[in-house]
Amino acid sequence: MAHTTESVGKYSELIARAALLANGWGAVSKSETEESFDISARDPLNGDWKTFQVKTIRKRDDRNGELVIYARNGRGDAYEQSDADYIIGVLGENGEIPRVWMFENRGLTEYWASEARASKRWVELSIFLDRSVFDKTEAEAV
């Protein structure tokens, strides 16, 4: 049986992929080989490939409930820009709909914000499918 940390991490990756798809990102995929990023996808605006490192968000009681993302690789170092373009944080609390935020990787080992500040500093991605996003993309391609 998988360790809880591994199961929660895999859950976060699945939710992050669903959020990217729901927001019009194309060719969302997980690499078949071990890479420094978890997900790659095509930007819905310009078609460029981007890479994402997915992390589970923790609410820290000792920081007034701030959202904290620990962004360290297996060696304990920060992810460099060459490792991943973006960090995606997934907040999955028991019994609640998960919330997903993304932001540019700035090479920090830790990112944090209150929920109010997160809405200004990070981009929240809905996990709900909006078919109009795909209609716009298809219309622009024609």
Buried (B, 14 or more C-beta within 10 A) or exposed (E): EEEEEEEBBEBBBBBBBBBBBBBBBBEBEEEEEEBBBBBBBBEBEEEEEBBBBBBBBBEEEEEEEBBBBEBEBEEEEBBEEEBBBBBBBBBBEEEEEBBBBBBEBEEEEEBBBBBEEBEEEBBBBBBEEEEEBBEEBEEEEE
